[in-house]
Amino acid sequence: MEPQMIEFPVNGTIAGGYLATAKSGSGSGVLVLQEWWGLVPQIKGVCDRLAEQGFTALAPDLYHGEFAQHTEMDKAGELMSSLPPDRAARDMGGAIDHLLGLDACTSSQVGVVGFCMGGMLTLMVSAIESDRVSVAAPYYGAPLGDGAPDWKGLTAKVEGHFAAHDDFFPSDAIKDLESQLRDLGKDVTFHIYDDTGHAFANEEDVLGTYNQEASEIAWERTISLLSEI
């Protein structure tokens, strides 16, 4: 099946997303969560890459059709800040329901990969959905401070990828969160990549921070983690 935009039910309503089916025909399910720009071609490309690696990947459209161009950082910030947390949680849960119900999904749990805002949401949905999430790979984004979920529900193995120089998610705060989660008995490893800035794995280089070497290492680690679903 060719990659396509789809719709799926969410608590009596309808949400949408981009689905890329494993090139082999079926594979473990992966939820892909967008940056603050929205469900843009770069995020769809992540789904396509995962499909090439043998996974069935679904990226829900959390902004319900809206998105920001890379020249519209103010709009991106507004879209992110106005995203209703309860709706995002429902949409992500509905996407997991849909993914697990597909013939092209062979797993009983999903992996989650997310970037920036989606990295933060990766950890949050993993805590909310508990044992429905097997592994999680947040990229340069995490819930810090008052925005943290109840970590009791986090059962997934987590391997995160963060920048050494990031004004949005400072590395010291990321290290503190890693220590906090480990103290709670969680299986969490946060990699902090030297000489990198926020969005270092976004090949479109929107912020001028793309780092090919760090991006390739992070991707290899992510594929290895997802193979454990």
NORLINTA-V27145 format. One record per run of one state. SS is the DSSP state (helix for helix, strand for strand, loop for the rest). FROM is the first residue (numbers start at 1). TO is the last residue. Records with the same first field share a line. If there is no record, write none. Layout:
SS=FROM-TO + FROM-TO
This chain:
loop=1-3 + 11-12 + 21-26 + 34-40 + 53-55 + 61-72 + 82-84 + 102-104 + 116-116 + 140-144 + 148-150 + 154-156 + 166-170 + 184-187 + 198-211 + 227-229
strand=4-10 + 13-20 + 27-33 + 56-60 + 105-115 + 133-139 + 157-165 + 188-197
helix=41-52 + 73-81 + 85-101 + 117-132 + 145-147 + 151-153 + 171-183 + 212-226
